[in-house]
Amino acid sequence: MNREIEALDFSFVLASSVHDMKNSLGMLLNTLADVMDKYPPQDDIHAKSYAVLEYEAARINSELIQLLSLYRLDHDRVRAYIEECQVLDLLSEQIARNHALLLTRSIDLELDCDESLSGYFDSDLVGGVVNNILVNCARYSKAKLKISAAQTSEGLCISIEDDGPGYPEHMLNASTFSNVKANFAGGRPHLGLLFANKVALMHKNKNQQGFIRLHNESSLGGGCFKLYLP
């Protein structure tokens, strides 16, 4: 068996293992939610312990989903199914998905989106991007998050802002996130940004293509992630 076949076999086994771990972690998160409902926190220390457990489990689950999604994208196993979607519905769904996480971390979230706003995109892929960034922002924000969406001259823009320390300089200076190297040794693989960039690039309309943008000029004083869809 040559090296190429070995590499293909290993990548398939790795992807299958990630899929199994993701499913197991999903069951763990559901069980944790049931435990939290049945045995609510009795004090701040108890609530903080729940918050740490839920956040770390959600973060690992998100990382596994991103790894699996990146594998499928690189092997052309994912196609974007573009259709008209209500933006408010998509954002509300991701907020509800992380309601317990935001509640236990005492994070106040503001949603600014016109109920009539719609766009043409893959709701599952874009929903995954929003969820990934939302979970990540919950880690670094102090007490506030803001999600907004609006139609701009560059396309539909979905923004996620926080009141944390902002994005590091090396991420702001990256001209494109498609070439950002994963830094596993340093604990900062940036999988969420790699995934978000790939999803953005899958959305095209005539001569326009989706893209992402980061800056530290958030209205909340921290970092701001923007996803543009044509």
Secondary structure as UniProt FT lines:
FT   HELIX           3..38
FT   HELIX           44..74
FT   TURN            75..76
FT   STRAND          83..86
FT   HELIX           87..97
FT   HELIX           99..104
FT   TURN            105..106
FT   STRAND          108..112
FT   TURN            115..116
FT   STRAND          118..121
FT   HELIX           123..140
FT   STRAND          144..152
FT   TURN            153..154
FT   STRAND          155..162
FT   HELIX           169..172
FT   HELIX           177..179
FT   TURN            184..187
FT   HELIX           191..201
FT   STRAND          204..205
FT   TURN            206..207
FT   STRAND          208..209
FT   STRAND          211..215
FT   TURN            219..220
FT   STRAND          224..229
//
